[in-house]
Amino acid sequence: MSGEEIKKLSFDSNDFKFSVAYQAYEKAFDEAAPDNRETLNDVITKLFSEEITYPEFYDALSDEEGRRYRYHRTKISTSRKFAYRAAERKTDRIKRHK
């Protein structure tokens, strides 16, 4: 690696998703070691040119930061009001007669 300092890149974009990703890049760039800054620049450039997707960008960003976070959705179980009340009455009956 050469002795010159790696500078933070800047982009002109009105896209909200990209501006949020750029803020995450800025934070990671400021906290990164000098040898990791080049890979961060490469990742944000690929995102701007749409060579990679946003999840891939955040995966690469989390790799550079040393933490792995995967967003996952939890299943929300729902029921109708009548079914919910019937289930509550049943559990109350069971608790009452134990």
BAVEXKE-227987 format. One record per residue: chain; residue in one letter; y, z, x of N, C-alpha, C in turn. Coordinates in Angstrom, 1 decimal, decimal comma. Layout:
N
{node 'A'; 'A'; {Y; Z; X}; {Y; Z; X}; {Y; Z; X}}
...
This chain:
98
{node 'A'; 'M'; {-1,2; 0,0; 0,8}; {0,0; 0,0; 0,0}; {1,2; 0,0; 0,9}}
{node 'A'; 'S'; {2,2; -0,8; 0,5}; {3,4; -0,9; 1,3}; {4,3; 0,4; 1,2}}
{node 'A'; 'G'; {5,3; 0,5; 2,0}; {6,2; 1,6; 2,1}; {7,3; 1,6; 1,0}}
{node 'A'; 'E'; {7,4; 0,6; 0,3}; {8,5; 0,5; -0,7}; {8,2; 1,3; -2,0}}
{node 'A'; 'E'; {9,2; 1,8; -2,6}; {9,0; 2,6; -3,8}; {8,8; 1,8; -5,0}}
{node 'A'; 'I'; {7,8; 2,2; -5,8}; {7,5; 1,5; -7,1}; {8,5; 1,9; -8,2}}
{node 'A'; 'K'; {9,2; 1,0; -8,8}; {10,2; 1,3; -9,8}; {9,6; 1,2; -11,2}}
{node 'A'; 'K'; {10,2; 2,0; -12,1}; {9,9; 1,9; -13,5}; {10,3; 0,6; -14,1}}
{node 'A'; 'L'; {9,5; 0,0; -14,9}; {9,8; -1,3; -15,5}; {10,6; -1,0; -16,8}}
{node 'A'; 'S'; {11,4; -2,0; -17,2}; {12,1; -1,9; -18,5}; {11,9; -3,2; -19,3}}
{node 'A'; 'F'; {11,8; -3,0; -20,6}; {11,6; -4,2; -21,5}; {12,6; -4,1; -22,7}}
{node 'A'; 'D'; {13,0; -5,2; -23,2}; {13,8; -5,3; -24,4}; {12,9; -5,7; -25,5}}
{node 'A'; 'S'; {12,7; -4,7; -26,4}; {11,8; -4,9; -27,5}; {12,3; -4,1; -28,7}}
{node 'A'; 'N'; {12,3; -4,7; -29,9}; {12,7; -4,0; -31,1}; {11,5; -3,5; -31,9}}
{node 'A'; 'D'; {10,3; -3,7; -31,3}; {9,1; -3,3; -32,0}; {8,9; -1,8; -31,9}}
{node 'A'; 'F'; {8,7; -1,1; -33,0}; {8,7; 0,4; -33,0}; {7,4; 0,8; -32,2}}
{node 'A'; 'K'; {6,3; 0,2; -32,4}; {5,1; 0,7; -31,8}; {5,2; 0,5; -30,3}}
{node 'A'; 'F'; {5,8; -0,6; -29,8}; {6,0; -0,7; -28,4}; {7,0; 0,3; -27,8}}
{node 'A'; 'S'; {8,1; 0,6; -28,6}; {9,0; 1,6; -28,0}; {8,4; 2,9; -27,9}}
{node 'A'; 'V'; {7,5; 3,3; -28,8}; {6,8; 4,6; -28,7}; {5,9; 4,6; -27,5}}
{node 'A'; 'A'; {5,2; 3,5; -27,3}; {4,3; 3,3; -26,2}; {5,1; 3,3; -24,9}}
{node 'A'; 'Y'; {6,2; 2,8; -24,9}; {7,1; 2,8; -23,7}; {7,6; 4,2; -23,4}}
{node 'A'; 'Q'; {7,9; 5,0; -24,4}; {8,2; 6,4; -24,1}; {7,1; 7,1; -23,5}}
{node 'A'; 'A'; {5,9; 6,9; -24,0}; {4,7; 7,5; -23,4}; {4,5; 7,1; -21,9}}
{node 'A'; 'Y'; {4,8; 5,8; -21,7}; {4,7; 5,2; -20,3}; {5,7; 5,9; -19,4}}
{node 'A'; 'E'; {7,0; 6,0; -19,9}; {8,0; 6,7; -19,1}; {7,6; 8,1; -18,7}}
{node 'A'; 'K'; {7,1; 8,8; -19,7}; {6,7; 10,2; -19,4}; {5,6; 10,3; -18,4}}
{node 'A'; 'A'; {4,6; 9,4; -18,5}; {3,5; 9,3; -17,6}; {3,9; 8,9; -16,2}}
{node 'A'; 'F'; {4,9; 7,9; -16,2}; {5,4; 7,4; -14,9}; {6,1; 8,5; -14,1}}
{node 'A'; 'D'; {6,9; 9,3; -14,8}; {7,7; 10,3; -14,2}; {6,8; 11,4; -13,6}}
{node 'A'; 'E'; {5,6; 11,7; -14,3}; {4,7; 12,7; -13,8}; {3,6; 12,2; -12,9}}
{node 'A'; 'A'; {3,5; 10,9; -12,8}; {2,4; 10,3; -12,0}; {2,7; 10,4; -10,5}}
{node 'A'; 'A'; {1,6; 10,4; -9,8}; {1,6; 10,3; -8,3}; {2,1; 8,9; -7,9}}
{node 'A'; 'P'; {2,7; 8,7; -6,8}; {3,1; 7,3; -6,4}; {2,1; 6,3; -6,4}}
{node 'A'; 'D'; {0,8; 6,6; -6,1}; {-0,2; 5,6; -6,0}; {-0,7; 5,2; -7,4}}
{node 'A'; 'N'; {-0,5; 6,0; -8,4}; {-0,9; 5,7; -9,8}; {0,2; 4,9; -10,6}}
{node 'A'; 'R'; {1,4; 4,8; -10,0}; {2,5; 4,2; -10,7}; {2,3; 2,7; -10,8}}
{node 'A'; 'E'; {1,7; 2,1; -9,9}; {1,5; 0,6; -9,9}; {0,5; 0,3; -11,0}}
{node 'A'; 'T'; {-0,5; 1,1; -11,2}; {-1,4; 0,8; -12,3}; {-0,7; 1,0; -13,7}}
{node 'A'; 'L'; {0,1; 2,0; -13,8}; {0,9; 2,2; -15,0}; {1,8; 1,0; -15,3}}
{node 'A'; 'N'; {2,4; 0,5; -14,3}; {3,3; -0,7; -14,5}; {2,4; -1,9; -14,9}}
{node 'A'; 'D'; {1,2; -2,0; -14,4}; {0,3; -3,1; -14,8}; {-0,1; -3,0; -16,2}}
{node 'A'; 'V'; {-0,4; -1,8; -16,7}; {-0,8; -1,5; -18,0}; {0,3; -1,8; -19,0}}
{node 'A'; 'I'; {1,5; -1,4; -18,8}; {2,6; -1,6; -19,7}; {3,0; -3,1; -19,7}}
{node 'A'; 'T'; {2,9; -3,8; -18,6}; {3,1; -5,2; -18,6}; {2,1; -6,0; -19,4}}
{node 'A'; 'K'; {0,9; -5,6; -19,3}; {-0,2; -6,2; -20,1}; {0,0; -5,9; -21,6}}
{node 'A'; 'L'; {0,5; -4,7; -22,0}; {0,8; -4,4; -23,4}; {1,9; -5,3; -23,9}}
{node 'A'; 'F'; {3,0; -5,4; -23,1}; {4,1; -6,2; -23,5}; {3,8; -7,7; -23,7}}
{node 'A'; 'S'; {2,9; -8,2; -22,9}; {2,5; -9,6; -23,0}; {1,3; -9,7; -24,0}}
{node 'A'; 'E'; {0,9; -8,6; -24,6}; {-0,2; -8,6; -25,6}; {-1,5; -9,0; -25,1}}
{node 'A'; 'E'; {-1,8; -8,7; -23,8}; {-3,1; -9,0; -23,3}; {-4,1; -7,8; -23,6}}
{node 'A'; 'I'; {-3,5; -6,6; -23,9}; {-4,4; -5,5; -24,3}; {-3,8; -4,9; -25,6}}
{node 'A'; 'T'; {-4,6; -4,2; -26,3}; {-4,2; -3,6; -27,6}; {-3,6; -2,2; -27,3}}
{node 'A'; 'Y'; {-3,0; -1,6; -28,4}; {-2,4; -0,3; -28,2}; {-3,5; 0,8; -27,9}}
{node 'A'; 'P'; {-4,6; 0,8; -28,6}; {-5,7; 1,8; -28,2}; {-6,1; 1,7; -26,8}}
{node 'A'; 'E'; {-6,2; 0,4; -26,3}; {-6,6; 0,2; -24,9}; {-5,5; 0,8; -24,0}}
{node 'A'; 'F'; {-4,2; 0,6; -24,4}; {-3,1; 1,1; -23,6}; {-3,2; 2,6; -23,5}}
{node 'A'; 'Y'; {-3,4; 3,3; -24,6}; {-3,4; 4,7; -24,6}; {-4,6; 5,3; -23,9}}
{node 'A'; 'D'; {-5,8; 4,5; -23,9}; {-6,9; 4,9; -23,1}; {-6,6; 4,9; -21,7}}
{node 'A'; 'A'; {-6,0; 3,8; -21,2}; {-5,6; 3,6; -19,8}; {-4,6; 4,7; -19,4}}
{node 'A'; 'L'; {-3,7; 5,0; -20,3}; {-2,7; 6,0; -20,0}; {-3,3; 7,4; -19,9}}
{node 'A'; 'S'; {-4,3; 7,7; -20,7}; {-5,0; 9,0; -20,7}; {-5,9; 9,1; -19,4}}
{node 'A'; 'D'; {-6,4; 7,9; -19,0}; {-7,2; 7,9; -17,7}; {-6,3; 8,3; -16,6}}
{node 'A'; 'E'; {-5,1; 7,8; -16,6}; {-4,1; 8,0; -15,5}; {-3,7; 9,5; -15,5}}
{node 'A'; 'E'; {-3,5; 10,1; -16,7}; {-3,1; 11,4; -16,8}; {-4,2; 12,4; -16,5}}
{node 'A'; 'G'; {-5,5; 11,9; -16,5}; {-6,6; 12,8; -16,3}; {-7,1; 13,5; -17,5}}
{node 'A'; 'R'; {-6,7; 13,2; -18,6}; {-7,2; 13,8; -19,8}; {-7,7; 12,7; -20,8}}
{node 'A'; 'R'; {-8,8; 13,0; -21,4}; {-9,4; 12,1; -22,4}; {-9,3; 12,6; -23,8}}
{node 'A'; 'Y'; {-8,6; 11,9; -24,6}; {-8,4; 12,2; -26,0}; {-8,8; 11,0; -26,8}}
{node 'A'; 'R'; {-9,7; 11,2; -27,7}; {-10,1; 10,1; -28,6}; {-9,6; 10,5; -30,0}}
{node 'A'; 'Y'; {-8,9; 9,7; -30,7}; {-8,4; 10,0; -32,0}; {-9,6; 9,7; -32,9}}
{node 'A'; 'H'; {-9,9; 10,6; -33,8}; {-11,0; 10,4; -34,7}; {-10,6; 11,0; -36,1}}
{node 'A'; 'R'; {-11,0; 10,3; -37,1}; {-10,7; 10,8; -38,4}; {-11,8; 11,7; -38,9}}
{node 'A'; 'T'; {-11,4; 12,7; -39,6}; {-12,4; 13,5; -40,2}; {-12,6; 13,1; -41,7}}
{node 'A'; 'K'; {-13,8; 13,3; -42,2}; {-14,0; 12,8; -43,6}; {-13,5; 13,9; -44,5}}
{node 'A'; 'I'; {-12,8; 13,5; -45,5}; {-12,3; 14,4; -46,5}; {-13,1; 14,2; -47,7}}
{node 'A'; 'S'; {-13,8; 15,3; -48,1}; {-14,6; 15,2; -49,3}; {-13,8; 15,5; -50,5}}
{node 'A'; 'T'; {-13,9; 14,7; -51,6}; {-13,1; 15,0; -52,8}; {-14,0; 15,1; -53,9}}
{node 'A'; 'S'; {-13,5; 15,6; -55,0}; {-14,3; 15,7; -56,2}; {-13,3; 15,7; -57,4}}
{node 'A'; 'R'; {-13,8; 15,4; -58,6}; {-13,0; 15,4; -59,7}; {-12,7; 16,9; -60,2}}
{node 'A'; 'K'; {-11,7; 17,1; -60,9}; {-11,3; 18,4; -61,3}; {-12,4; 19,1; -62,1}}
{node 'A'; 'F'; {-13,1; 18,3; -63,0}; {-14,2; 18,9; -63,8}; {-15,3; 19,3; -62,9}}
{node 'A'; 'A'; {-15,7; 18,4; -62,0}; {-16,8; 18,7; -61,1}; {-16,5; 19,9; -60,2}}
{node 'A'; 'Y'; {-15,3; 20,0; -59,7}; {-14,9; 21,1; -58,9}; {-15,0; 22,4; -59,7}}
{node 'A'; 'R'; {-14,4; 22,4; -60,9}; {-14,5; 23,7; -61,7}; {-15,9; 24,1; -62,0}}
{node 'A'; 'A'; {-16,8; 23,1; -62,3}; {-18,2; 23,4; -62,6}; {-18,8; 24,0; -61,4}}
{node 'A'; 'A'; {-18,6; 23,5; -60,2}; {-19,1; 24,0; -59,0}; {-18,6; 25,4; -58,7}}
{node 'A'; 'E'; {-17,3; 25,7; -58,9}; {-16,8; 27,0; -58,7}; {-17,4; 28,0; -59,7}}
{node 'A'; 'R'; {-17,6; 27,6; -61,0}; {-18,2; 28,5; -61,9}; {-19,6; 28,8; -61,5}}
{node 'A'; 'K'; {-20,3; 27,9; -61,0}; {-21,7; 28,1; -60,5}; {-21,7; 29,1; -59,4}}
{node 'A'; 'T'; {-20,9; 28,8; -58,4}; {-20,9; 29,8; -57,2}; {-20,4; 31,2; -57,6}}
{node 'A'; 'D'; {-19,5; 31,3; -58,6}; {-19,0; 32,6; -59,1}; {-20,2; 33,3; -59,8}}
{node 'A'; 'R'; {-21,0; 32,5; -60,6}; {-22,1; 33,1; -61,3}; {-23,1; 33,7; -60,3}}
{node 'A'; 'I'; {-23,4; 32,9; -59,2}; {-24,4; 33,3; -58,2}; {-23,9; 34,5; -57,5}}
{node 'A'; 'K'; {-22,6; 34,6; -57,2}; {-22,1; 35,7; -56,5}; {-22,1; 37,0; -57,4}}
{node 'A'; 'R'; {-21,8; 36,8; -58,6}; {-21,8; 37,9; -59,6}; {-23,1; 38,6; -59,8}}
{node 'A'; 'H'; {-24,2; 37,8; -59,7}; {-25,5; 38,3; -60,0}; {-26,4; 38,6; -58,8}}
{node 'A'; 'K'; {-25,8; 38,6; -57,7}; {-26,6; 38,9; -56,5}; {-26,6; 40,4; -56,2}}
